[in-house]
Amino acid sequence: MLGSRTSPYLQAKLVLLAADHVFAHVPPLVESLLGIRVSTTQVYRRTQAAAQALPAAALDAPCPPVSAGPGPVYGMVDGSMLFTDTGWQEVKVGRIFQHTAPAEQTGPSQYVAQRGAYAAFTQRFERVLPPDAQADQVFVTDGAQWIHHWLKDAYPHATHILDFYHVAEKLAAAAQAADAPPTWLPAQYARLWAGQSPAVEQAVAALPGLPAPLAAQLGHYLRTNRTRLRYDLFRQRGLLCGSGPVEAAHRTLLQVRLKRSGQRWSNGGLDRLVRLRSALKSPQMHLLTDLFKKSTA
């Protein structure tokens, strides 16, 4: 990483800027702020080298400020689509954080992000949030089957919650398809919040005009997720019932830098920037600064 005359201090600043800005936009910023001229190639090479050098073991190590506090520790998982040389690919995103009610305060978050098949992602996630960790673990996820089956097997003692707004979206689609009365949908929402999902199942089955295949599919969805629909119990414990934090992570962690208009990534380039942004958005800034401290030792 020190194969040029660029100082370690400046290299660190180039990498930090490149983590948030398009590579070509960094040289004008550096010249404006520091009065130093650098090239886009320098910015690109330093950033790629730093991202590649981040230690994998440290990236996936449990973070005490995130997962060892007194309150519930949330785990949320979802996928984000990014454009590469081989087309659209999914980057799976995990966010781990504490949240305390009634103050509604979210503590620092640790992120796990991985392109490709879910096996590598789940292994990394379980290193960051060990299933046997002494914490009140809570998972709020959408209806993706692979996520549900993995978390149910890996974290059997955790609290598993189905994102309320995904359920609401499915009920709204059913109400629209059946041209239901205006009062039907709010009534189902109220039943869900009250923990009466079997009554919602009955209402779906009895909804006139709802196509039979859609009624059967929605009924099965509600029936197989009954234990994850006890919003009355979850709310009594002050738990989150929506997966908004991981939805927000799509933008703040990935899209704001990696999904700009016209952008396309090589697989390697994408993987390295995902590693870098995950470290910087987690409480792991020291991993980057340590690289440059060691280089001057």
N, C-alpha and C positions, 0 to 999 in steps of 0.2 A: 504493500500500500504506500510505501515511502519511496517508490522508484522514481520520483521526480523531485524538483526543488520546492514543491509546494509544502508549506509548513504543516505539521500535524494540526495546529490550531485552525488554520484555514480549511484544511480538509474536513474537519469536524463541522465547520460552519457550512461548507458546500453541501455536505450530506444532509444536514438538518433542513436547509432550504430546498434541496431536491426532493425531500420526502413530502413536501407540501406543494411544490410548484413544478411545472413542466421544465424539463432539463434546460431547454433553450431560454427560459425566462430567468434562470438563476444568474448568468453572467451580468446582465444589466443591473440586477439587484445588488450584486456584490460590488460592482463598480460604483453604484450610487451610495452604498452604505460605507464601504471601506476604501474606496478610491483605488482598488486593485483590479486589474484585468485578468480574467480567466476565460477559458474557452468552454463551449458546450461539451466538447469531448472530455475535458478534464472533469467536469461535473459528473458526466455519465460514468466514467471509469471509476472515480472515487466512490460514487454511490453504490455501484454494483459490487465493488470490492468490499466495502464496509458491510453491506447486507449479507454477502456471502460469508464473511468472517464472523458474524454474530454466532456465539456458541449455542448449538441446538439444546444442549442439556440445561443451560441457564434459561433459555427462552421458555422451556416447558416445565420449569421448576415451580412448585407451589409458592404462591406469594402470600406471606402472612397477613399484610394489610387487607387482602381481598378475601381470603378463605379461612382465617383463623380467629375472627372476632366473635363477639357474643351474639350477634343477631343472625337472622336467617341468611344463608348463602345461596344466591340464585344462580342457576345455570340455564342459559337460553341458547338455542342452536337454530340456525337457519342457513339457507344457501343464497348466494349472490352471483348473478351471471355477468361475466366480463368477456370482452371481445379479444380474441387472440388470432394468431396467424392461421390456426386450424379451425376457426369459427368460435361460436359462443361456448364458454366453459364455465362450470360452476365452481365457485370458491366457497367452501363451507366455513361458516363463521360461528364461533362460540364466544359467548360473553359471560364472565363470572364476576359477581359483585355482591355486595351486601346492600340491603335496603331496610330501613327502619320506619315503622309507622308509629304514631300518626304524623310524625314530622315529614314523612314522604321524602326522605333524603337518601339518595343513592351514593354509596361510597365509591372509591376508586375501582376501576374495572380492569380485569386482565383478559386479554383476547387470545384466542387460538383461531388461526385462519389457515386453510389448506386447500389447494387446488387438487381436483381429481377424486378418486374413489374414497368412500367414507372410512375405510379401514384405517388408513394412516391418520386421518383426522381424529377418530375416536380414541386411538392409542395416545395421541398427544393430549387430548382433552382430559383423559383419565390420569395422566401424569400431573397436569395442572391442578385438577380437582380430584384427588384420590377418592375412590368410592368408600374407603374405610376412614376418611377424615372425620375428626370429632367436630362435626358442625351440623346444624339444622339445614339440610340440603333441600332446596325447592327447585323444581324444574317446571317452567312454563313454556310450552311448545305448541306448534300448530299440529295439524292432523297427519303429518308425514309419517308413514308407517315405519320406515327404517329408524327414524329418530325415537319413536315411541318404544319399539322393540328393544333397541340398544339400551336406552336409559332404564327401562323396566328390568332388564337382565343385569346391567352393570351397577345400578343404584336402587336395589329393591326396597331399601328402607327410607328412601327419600319421599317427599311429597310431590306427586305428579299432577299438574294442572293443565287442562286443555285451554288454550287461549280463548277467552270469551268472544272476542271479536271475530275469530274465524267461524265459530259456531253461529254467531249472529248473522254473518254473511250468508251462510248456507240456508238459514231459516228465511232470510229476506228473499233469497232466490226462489225458494219454494212458494212464499207468499205471492211473489210476482207471477210465477208460472201458473198458479191456481187462481189468480185474481181474487185473493182473499179479502175479506172486509178490512177496513182500516184498523179495527181494534184487535185483529187477530195477532199481528206481529208483536205489538207492545205487550200483549198478554203472555206471549211465550217468553219474551225477555224477562218479565217479572217472575215467571215460574222458574226460569233458570237461576236467577239471582237467589230465589228462595230454596234452591236445592231440589226442585221438583221436576227433574228431567224425565221420569216416567210419564208424568202428565203431559209433557211436551211431546213425547213419543206418541201418545194417544191422540193428541191434537193433530199431529202430522198425519197419522193414519186415517183420521176422520175428516181431513180437509177436502171438501168437494172440489173437483176440477184439477187436482194434482195428479199428473201422469203416474201410473202405477210404478214404472221403473224408478222414477225420482223419489217417490214415497218410500219404496223399499230400501233404496240406497241411503236416504237420510235417516230412516228408522234404524237401520243397522249401525250407522255411524253413531247415533245417539246411544243406542243400547250397549254397544261395545265400549263406550267411553264413560259409562255412568260414574265410575269411581273418580274420574278426572273432571266431573261436572258438579262436584259438591261445592259450588261457590258460596253457599251459606256458611259452611264450615271454614272455608278458606278466608272469607272476609272476617269471620269472628276472630281469626288468628292474626288479622291485619296483613294478610299476604296479597301480593300482586296477583291479578287474574288476567293480565294482558301481557303480550310479548313485545310491547313497544320498545323496550331497551335494545333488543337485538335487531329489530327493524331499523332503529336509528343507527345502529352500528354499521349497517350496510352503507349508509351514506358517509358517516364520519370516519370510518376506518378505511373503506375501500373506494367508494364511488367518487368522492370529492377529489381524489387524485388519479384514480385508475379508470374512470369511466367518463372522461370528458369527450366532447364532440370530436369525432374523427380519430380517436385513439384506438390503436391496435397493438397488442403486446406479443412478444415471443413468450413461449412457456417459461423459459429461464428468467427472462427479464421480469415477468409478472410475479413469479415465485419470490424473487429477491426483494422486490418492492413490497410485497405482502409481508414478508418477514420483517422488513425494516419498519413499516408502519405499525405492525403489531407490537413491536418492541417499544416504539416511541409513544403509542397511545396507552400502553400498559405502564405500570410503575417500573419500567425497565430502561429508562433513559441511561442509567449508569452503564448498561452493557455496551452502548455505543461510545460513551466517553472513555470507558476503560480500554477500548481498542486503541485509542490514540494516546492514552497515557502510557500504555505498554510499549508503544512504538517509539517513545522518547526515552525509555528507561535504558 
